[in-house]
Every structure is written in structure tokens, then in C-alpha cells.
Amino acid sequence: MDKFSAFVGPDKDKRAKNIAEDPYATAKFFHFLIKTVLETLFGIKVTPYQIHSGKGIYGHVAAYFGAVESQGHGSLHLHLILWLKNVPTGDEILELLKSEEFHEHVKAFLCANVHACAAGLETAKAVKKIPNDVNVAYS
């Protein structure tokens, strides 16, 4: 990522033109991206006749549901719900949330698994100063 350039790739006008000129290719590319995310991150492999669930970043997925929508300018986006295997029920979670031991367990998990390093962006004020150029493909 150290060599990543936000200026590589088409600007927003070219992306909009590409989508308008070939919506089929756009949908195929979107399908490829979603399939890759399901397989790589969530361990879900879909074949014409079966769905296989392996271990993903959240564990094993018991079920999932997704709805694809098109935004006003024609690009697609996905809303996805995952149900995980071997997780507490809603009532069990409510009880766990009352426990200080559970709070400490969650804190320990977060500290062990969530990391970020963005030198110069330690405060909300610094983050708000980041320029946002909508014409840059990856701004």
C-alpha cells in the first residue's frame, strides 16, 4: 500500500461513462467482486447446486442474505446480513452485556485484533482536515 496512488484509474466522470456504456460488464464486475468477498473474507463458496461454508474472518457462517441496489448514477452496492454459527442468542447476549467479565473479554479481543496506524491522524480534527477530491477514483 506504500506505493498506492489515488490518481491511478479513471476519474468519476469516466467511471460514470463506463457504467452507462456497458451496464452488463459493470454488473459482471460487481458480481466478481461480491463473489470474491464472500469466498475470501467469509468462507462462503457458491456453486450452481450448493453453498459451502468454511471458516471466514468471523468464524463459520450459518446463513446469509444480501440485497443488491443500484445507486442514482447506476453503480451497484450490496446490503448483506450474516448469521454466524455457535453464537449466543439475543437473550444470552443481553445477559452477557451485564457482566463486567464479558466487558473485559470484549476489550481484550478488540485490543488484540483491531489495530490502526495513521501517523498525523490521531485526532478527529486532523481527520477532518483531509481533503476530499471526488474526481479522484480512490479519494
N, C-alpha and C positions, 0 to 999 in steps of 0.2 A: 504493500500500500504506500510505501515511501515514495514510489515513482508514479503514483496515480495522478492523472491530470484531469481536472474537471472540464478542460476545454476539448478533450477528445470526444468525438461523436457529434451527432447533429445538434443544432440549436432547437429551441422549442418550435419555431416555425417549420423547420424541415421535418421534425418528428410528426407534427400535425399533418403535414402534406403527405408523408409516407403512410400514415394511418388512413387518411382519406383515399389515397390512390390504391391501396391494396388491403382492405379490411380482412380478407381471408388470411393473408400472410401474417397480419397483426394478431389475429385470433390463434393461428397455429403457433406463433412465437410465445404468446401468453400461455397457451396450453403446455408448451415445453417447459416454461419457467415454473408453473404451478406443479407439474409432474415432478420436476427436479427438486423442488422444495419439499413436497410430500415424501419423496424417496429419501433424500439426503438428510433432512432435519427431523422428520417424524417417523421414518422407518416404514412408510406405507408404500407398497408396490401394487399397482393396479394392473391387472391383465384383463383381456376380454371376458374371461369367465370367472375370475376370482380376485379377491383382495387379500394380500398377505400383509400382516403387521409384524414388524420386527421392532427392536429397541431403537427409539429415537432420542432426541435431546430431553424429552420429558418422561421417558420411560416407554411403556407399551401403550399404544392407542387402542382402546376398545371399540370406538366408533368415531366417525366424523361427519360433518355436514358442511357444505360450502355453497354459497350463492355468488354467482358472478354478475356484476353490474357494469354497465357502460357509463362513463362519465359524460358530461355535456359535450366534450370535444371528441368523443368516440373511443377513448382509451378504456381498457378493461381493468377492473380491480375485483378482488376476491374478499368476501367475508367468510371466515372459517371458524367453526366450533369443533373442538376436540374433546372427547371423553376419554379419560385415562383409566387403565386397569389398576386395580388394587389401591384405590384412593379412598380416603374417608368419605362417608356420606355427608350431606349438608348438616344434619343434626350433630354428627360426630365432630365436624369442623367447628360448629358453634361452641361445643364443649371444650375443644382443644384451645380455642381462642381465649377462653377464660383462664388458661393455665400459664403461669409465669415460665414454667419449664418449656412449654411449647414456644413461647415468645423467644426464649434464649436459643432454642433449636433452630428457629427460622432465622434469627440474626446470624448464627454461626454458619448456616447454609449460605445465606446471602454473602457474607464476608468471604467465604471460601470459593464462591462461584461467580460473583459479579465483580468485574474489575474494569476500570476505565483510566486511561491516562491521556489527558489532553492539556499539555502544557500551555499555560496562559489562559485557560478557560475554567479556572477554579471557582469563579463566582457567576451568579446569574447575570450581573451587569456586563461582565466580559462576554458572555454568550450572546447577549442581546446586541452587542456591537458588531457581530459577524455580519458582513454584507451578504445580502441575498440577491443574486442576479438570476432572474427567471429565464433569461436567454441562455444560460449555461446548462448543459444537459444534466449535470450531476450536482447542481448547487444546493 
